[in-house]
Amino acid sequence: MRSQVTVIWGEPSVYRFDLEEVQPMPHDQARAWLDEQFTALRCEPIRLTGKVLTADKVLCVAQAAGEERFRDAAHQDWALAFARAASAALAKPVVAVDVPGLTLGY
């Protein structure tokens, strides 16, 4: 089965992370990683209620990290960890993160 996370910053800035040959991240570890990044990057809840869904964390962390973390080779390990965490936390093998549109596709 195909396993891939795509982070979209608008054309032509599309970053694909193929997870076929990568060790899957356990679900609880993925959620903890996203929680840590959400706090470290000082993300704010998107919803007025203040409730933060896992999908919101994925979007907020990608947005707060900035395109450079996905583009630059110096941050390749972080970007791959993000892709692994997003796929595992959302329990979806194929995830598209549209940062400007603040949407996720499966």
Number of C-alpha atoms within 10 A of each C-alpha: 6 8 17 18 25 18 24 22 19 11 6 7 11 16 17 16 20 16 18 12 7 11 8 14 18 13 17 11 13 22 20 13 18 21 16 13 20 22 12 12 14 13 18 15 15 15 10 7 7 9 10 14 12 15 15 19 23 27 24 24 23 28 19 17 18 13 17 11 18 26 14 10 11 11 12 13 12 14 23 19 16 24 27 26 25 30 25 19 23 17 13 14 17 19 21 19 25 19 21 11 11 16 14 16 11 12
